[in-house]
Structure formats: structure tokens, C-alpha cells
Amino acid sequence: MLNKVKVAVLVSGGGTNLQALLDSQKSGVIKSGEISLVISNKEDAYALTRAKNAGVKTAVVVKKDFPSTECFENEILRILEENKIEVIVLAGFMCILSESFVKKYPKRIINVHPSLIPSFCGEGFYGLRVHKAALDYGVKVTGATVHFVNEIADGGEIIMQKAVEIEKGDTPEILQKRVMQNAEWIILPKALQSVCKNILEDR
């Protein structure tokens, strides 16, 4: 189908959320967008293997290869523009993007965060730290949030949320897995489809 929105996924690690997106594209959950590029800031990220297995083009941009953050981001922007990317998904991308980068893609960058924003979010809250904070605080319900990315860490407009109950005996690792399976992998593809559909309708 012509006329799909071209999507890039930015990754740093194993790429479980990328896999959820690729699977959802295959199963027809994502109809309006096409994952056409995966960029990693780590050469050995397993997410790159997942992308290659799915026949998706990949690129590696390593921060230490550049004299400044600005040069690093400019290289990512160059690759995005070269591939005519319209929407960016941050799927475990361990670099905070600058305000000037984010402003080039207003309401076109989405991120999944493993809590119900505004709880346990912002600078320093990522990975297992989020789940440990939720357990330490004693909340009974956590979950995941997909939001637009702006210049404030986890501060952009919320697109979708899904709650996950905390169970007795949960560790950060057990909770992380449940939040991924029961929330992140469900709402990230749905949110991406929604954003891409809106872009197509506005064309």
C-alpha cells in the first residue's frame, strides 16, 4: 500500500518494544505506518539484529564518535531526512534528545515509559529504576504510558495509558516483565497506528 507514514525506531538495547512493533505491523495492528528504519546508538544492540531479520534498514550512530551532542544529533537528523522519516519512536533509546532536535518533529516523536505518568517519571527514571520506585512507594497499580516527546523528560502530551496491577512478591524484574507484556507491547503499537492515521488524514 502506498501512502504509509514512514517510521524510524531509535533503540539502544535488546529491542523488545521494537519487536512488538514489528509483530504488530505484520498482524495488521499498524496499518497506516511502516517501520522503514532502525537507528541505534550502540553497535552491539540486539535490536539491530531484530531489524535485519525483519528486513528493515538499520543505521548506527555512536555518540563518542562525534565532537559534540549537536554533531551526534545532526547525523541522526541527516539519516532521518535522507530516509524521508515522518514519525520517530523512542524504544529504549538511552539518549535524551535536545530541545532543538525535538522541535524539528513536533508531535511526531513518541516514547513509551514504564509507569503511569505523572508517577515515577522524569530525569533519572528509566528501566528497572522506575519499577523499583513504584514498589518502594507501595503503589498498588502501575502501568505504561505512551506520550509525545517534548523538551521536558517524560513531559509531553499523553497519547495512551494502560494500568497493570502490582502483585504480592513482585520484584522490579518481575514487574518490569509484566508491564512490558501487559501494557507496553499493547499500547505502543496502538499509539503509533493512531499517530500515523492522523498524519495520513491530514495530508
Helices and strands as residue ranges (DSSP letters): E 5-11, H 16-27, E 33-40, H 46-53, E 57-60, G 63-65, H 69-82, E 87-91, H 99-103, E 109-113, H 128-137, E 141-148, E 158-165, H 172-179, I 180-184, H 185-202
